[in-house]
Amino acid sequence: YISRHLEVDPENSVAALHLALCQVRSDPTLLDQGLEILRSLQGPEELDWVRSIAHQEVARIEISAGDQESAEATIRRGLEELPGDQQLTMQMALLLEGKRQPKEALRVLGAIDSEDGQASSPRLIYDVWEPTDLDEIRDRLRIDAALVLPILAGKLGASAPAGWGQ
């Protein structure tokens, strides 16, 4: 369904993020394809929360592969582009703690702005695909179908359902 959605709306970064995470989590043969999508979602033109999760997930995959240096570089790049991102900050602190650098980990954690508790977490935003977003997608699909169905019916020599194409 997500692939179909991207066929209709190829610029939808939220759908691309969902697809990439499905690929990297469910099928090892699609890992490289999912990583490519995640890396493409780290650009400044994307939503900040999408960029945050893309950085987090690439780093998680790099850590799983035993590549701590690349993971640290990915997280640092994410923090440079998204200063104050709490989840990237936490991920960096955990990575530093794992490297037995507790003082550096505490320094990184100290950078978290305690007044920023009102901002929505990227993970929370990812976990809740707003019904209004889905309604907009459904409306666009209905409009496209209304435009195409009469043409298709004409090509097939059938009549379109009543009310379509108006």
C-alpha positions in Angstrom: 0.0 0.0 0.0 2.8 2.4 0.8 4.5 1.7 -2.6 1.1 2.4 -4.3 0.9 5.6 -2.3 4.3 6.7 -3.5 3.3 5.9 -7.1 0.5 8.5 -6.7 2.6 10.9 -4.6 6.3 10.2 -5.1 7.4 13.3 -3.1 5.7 12.2 0.1 8.5 11.9 2.6 6.3 10.4 5.3 5.3 7.5 3.0 8.9 7.1 1.9 10.0 6.9 5.6 7.4 4.3 6.3 8.5 2.3 3.2 12.2 2.5 4.1 11.6 1.3 7.7 9.4 -1.6 6.4 12.2 -2.6 4.1 15.1 -2.4 6.6 13.1 -4.2 9.3 11.4 -6.9 7.4 13.6 -8.1 4.5 17.4 -8.3 4.6 17.5 -8.3 0.8 15.9 -4.8 0.9 18.3 -3.3 3.5 20.4 -1.4 1.0 17.3 0.0 -0.8 15.8 1.1 2.6 19.1 2.7 3.6 19.3 4.6 0.3 15.8 6.0 1.0 16.7 6.9 4.6 19.8 8.7 3.5 17.8 10.6 0.9 15.4 11.7 3.6 18.2 13.4 5.6 18.2 16.5 3.3 17.2 20.0 4.5 14.1 20.0 2.2 12.5 17.3 4.3 10.4 17.7 7.5 12.7 18.0 10.5 11.0 15.0 12.3 11.5 12.8 9.2 15.1 13.9 9.0 15.6 13.0 12.7 14.2 9.5 12.3 16.2 9.0 9.1 19.4 9.9 10.9 18.4 7.7 14.0 17.6 4.7 11.8 20.7 4.9 9.7 22.8 5.1 12.8 20.9 2.2 14.4 21.7 0.1 11.3 25.3 1.1 11.4 25.6 0.2 15.0 24.0 -3.2 14.3 26.5 -3.8 11.6 29.3 -3.0 14.2 30.3 0.3 12.5 30.4 2.6 15.5 32.4 5.3 13.7 29.9 5.7 10.9 27.0 5.7 13.4 28.7 8.4 15.4 29.3 10.4 12.3 25.7 10.0 11.2 24.4 11.1 14.6 26.8 14.1 14.8 25.7 15.2 11.3 22.1 14.9 12.4 22.8 17.0 15.5 24.6 19.6 13.4 21.6 19.9 11.1 19.0 19.5 13.9 20.5 21.1 17.0 18.6 20.3 20.1 17.0 17.1 18.8 16.5 15.2 22.0 16.3 11.7 20.4 19.5 12.2 18.5 21.1 13.6 21.6 20.0 10.5 23.6 21.3 8.2 20.9 24.7 10.0 20.9 24.9 9.7 24.7 24.2 6.0 24.6 26.8 5.5 21.9 29.4 7.4 23.9 28.5 5.4 27.0 29.0 2.2 25.0 32.4 3.5 24.0 33.2 4.0 27.7 33.2 7.8 27.5 30.8 8.6 30.3 32.0 12.2 30.9 31.4 13.0 27.2 28.0 11.3 27.4 27.0 13.4 30.3 28.2 16.6 28.5 26.0 15.7 25.5 23.0 15.0 27.8 23.6 18.4 29.5 22.8 20.0 26.1 19.2 18.9 26.2 16.9 21.9 26.8 14.6 21.0 29.7 12.2 23.7 28.6 11.6 21.9 25.3 9.2 19.3 26.7 6.3 20.8 24.7 7.8 19.8 21.3 6.4 16.6 19.8 8.8 13.8 19.5 9.7 12.6 16.0 8.8 9.1 17.0 5.4 10.1 18.3 4.8 11.9 15.0 5.9 8.9 13.1 3.7 6.5 15.1 0.6 8.6 14.5 -0.2 9.1 10.8 -2.8 11.8 11.2 -6.3 10.9 9.8 -6.4 14.3 8.1 -3.3 13.3 6.1 -5.0 10.1 5.0 -8.2 12.0 4.2 -6.2 14.3 1.9 -4.7 11.3 0.2 -8.1 9.6 -0.2 -9.6 12.9 -1.6 -6.8 13.1 -4.2 -7.3 9.5 -5.2 -11.1 10.1 -5.6 -10.5 13.2 -7.7 -8.0 11.3 -9.9 -10.4 8.3 -10.2 -13.2 10.7 -11.1 -11.2 12.2 -13.9 -9.8 8.9 -15.3 -12.8 6.5 -14.9 -15.0 8.0 -17.6 -12.0 7.9 -20.0 -11.3 4.3 -19.1 -15.0 3.4 -19.4 -15.1 5.0 -22.9 -12.0 3.0 -24.0 -13.7 -0.2 -22.8 -17.0 0.7 -24.4 -18.8 0.7 -21.0 -20.6 3.4 -19.1 -19.0 5.0 -16.1 -20.9 4.7 -12.8 -23.5 7.5 -12.2 -21.9 10.6 -10.7 -18.3 9.9 -11.7 -16.5 12.5 -13.7 -18.6 15.4 -12.5 
